[in-house]
Amino acid sequence: MALEDNKDKQEAEDNKATRPEESDDDNEDDNAIPLGPQCSLKEQLEKDKDDESLRKWKEQLLGSVDINNIGETLDPEVKFLSVSIVSADRQDMVLPIPEDGKPHGLWFTLKEGSQYRLKFTFQVSNNIVSGLRYTNTVWKTGVKVYSTKDMIGTFSPQLEPYTHEMPEETAPSGFMARGSYTAKSKFLDDDQKCHLEINYTFDIRKDWA
């Protein structure tokens, strides 16, 4: 009887792990570390202004930001402009990101076994965004097959867009790997604010589209 109970328990855990609606990143808010109250960029610069090392660190982080033109906004605004698929096998594939985060139809096709990197282009305004990170979950026929979380970094507001390349990845290959996938990507910061969520579909084929 004990063996049967263990088997039933294991099957329940396996079924839970494959449900798309219960992806790892959906529960991140439950584990969030409470941070101190937000303050505007001007207020941050006023804090600890007598501490020489902190002042220099803030100046290095902010770079050429015009403090007189940033206002008193507390929340940073991060606008993602595009994502590029960078591979030695082909020219960069630049994919504009719709404002609603929902590309229509098939968004892109990957060549099986290819090595590639994702490169994000984005703008930061109003305030410093701290601990910006990327999460991505992929399903095939309703079963979660891949999940990743990667840190992008901390960025000060500036007029020019930032670009950031993710670590290199290798697309799966073989008959079982080819086909259509659905995916959800999120960009969150240390305050658990989601700056963008993208829901999309893509294919893995024998060759690039």
N, C-alpha and C positions, 0 to 999 in steps of 0.2 A: 504493500500500500504506500509506503514512504517513497519508493521509486516512482510510482505513478503520480504522487503529489508533486514531486520535484519536476517531473516531466511536464505536468500541466502548468506549473509556475514558470518554467523556462519558455514554453510556447507562448504564454501570455506576455512575457517580457519581449520575446522576438516580435510578436505582433505589434506591440506598442512602439517598438523602435522603427517600424516601417510605415507608420501612419504619417502622411505629409503634414497634417495639421498640428503635429506635436514635434516640430523641428526644434533643435537645440536653442536657436536664437530667439524663439518665441517667449522663453522664460527668463530672459536676461534681466528684466526689471526686478524680478524677485530677489536676485543676488546682488543688486546694485549697492555700492558703498555710498552712504550719504555724504555729500560734499558740503562745503561751507556755502554761505549765501553768495550769489553772483553779484558782481559789481562791474561798472562800466570800465572801459579801457583807461579813461582819464583817472578814475578812482584807483585803479591798480597801480598806475604810475606814481600817484601821490603816496601810496603805502610804502613804508620802509624807505622813504627817499633819502634818509640819512645813512643808509647802509650802502656803501660804495660797491660791494660785490653784487648785491641784488640790483642796483641801478644799472650796472654795466650789463648784467645778464638780460634785463628787460630791454635795454637799448639794442642788444645783439638780436634778440628775438623779434623785435618790432622792425628792425632795419630802417627803411626810409618812409615809414608811415607818417603821414601828416596828421599829428595829434589834433590840430585845430579843426580838422574836417571830418572827424569820426563821430561827433555827437556823443550822446549819453546812452546809447542803446546797450542793453545788457546782453541780449542774445546774439551770438554770432550767426551769421547767415552764410551757408555753404551752398553754392549752386554748381552742380555737376554739369559740364558742357558736353563731354563726349567720353567714350571708352574706345581705346584702340587695341586691336589684337596684333601684336608684334611677333613676327616669326621670320627666321632666315629663309624659309621656303617661299615667301611671297612678299609683296609690298604690304605695308601696314594697312590693316582694315580699320578705317575710322567709322565708328558707329555713333551718330548723334543720339543723345538721350532725351526722349520726350519729357515735357514738364510733368506729365502725370505718371511717369515711370512705367508706362505700359506700351512697349513697342508693338506695333500691329503685325500679326503674322509671324513668320519665321524671321528671327532677328539676324542670325548668322549661321554659317556651317564651318565646322572644324574638320580638318583632315585627320583621319585616325593615325595615331602614333606620332603626330607632329609635336614639336616642342614650341612653346609660345609663352608670351608674357602679356598681361593686361596692363595697359597704361591709361590712367585716369587724368583728365584735365578738368580743373575746377577752380572756382573763385571763392575767396573768403572776404567778407565785409563785416562791418559794425564792431566786432570784438574778436578776441583770440578764441579759436576753436581748439580745445584740448583733448588729446587722446582719440583723434578721429580714427576709426577702424572700419574694416570691411568684413562682412560675413556673407557667405554664399552657400546655399543648399540646393542640391540638384536631385530630381526624381526622374525615374523612367518607369512608365506604366504604373504610376502611383506608388512606387517603392523608392525610398531614399537611398541613393547610391553614392552620394558624395557630400561632404560638408567641410567648410574651412572657415577660419577666423584669422585675419591678418591685421596688424597695426599699420596705419598709414603715417600718423604723426600729429604734431601740434603745429598750428600755423597762425600767423598774425594776418590781419586784414591788409590787402594791397590791391592796387588796380590791375596788375598783371596776373593772368591765370597761373596757377601752379600745375605742374605735371608730376605724376608719381607712378613709377613702374613697380608692379608686384613681382614676387619671386617667379622663376620659370616653372612651368607646369608641362606635363606630357599628356596628351589626349590618349584615352584608352584605344586599343585596337583589337581587331578580330571580329568575327561574325556577330557575336553576342553584344559587342560594344556599339555597332552601327545602329542608327535609328534616330528617333526623335526624343528629346528631353524637355522637361520644364524646369525652371529655376527661379529662385528668389534671392536677390541680393539686397543687402542693407548697408547703409553708411551711418554709424552712430558715433556719439562722442562720450566723454567721461560723465556727462550729465544724463546719459541715456536718451538724449534727443536724437530722433531718427531724421536725418537731413534728406534722405532719399531712400525709397524702396522701389526696386525694379522687379517686375514679374514678366518673364519672357520665355520663349521657346527657342531651341536651337537643335541642329542636327549634327551627328558625326557620320561622315561618309568616307569613301575610299579616297576621295580627293577634295581639294578646296572647291567651293562653288564657283 
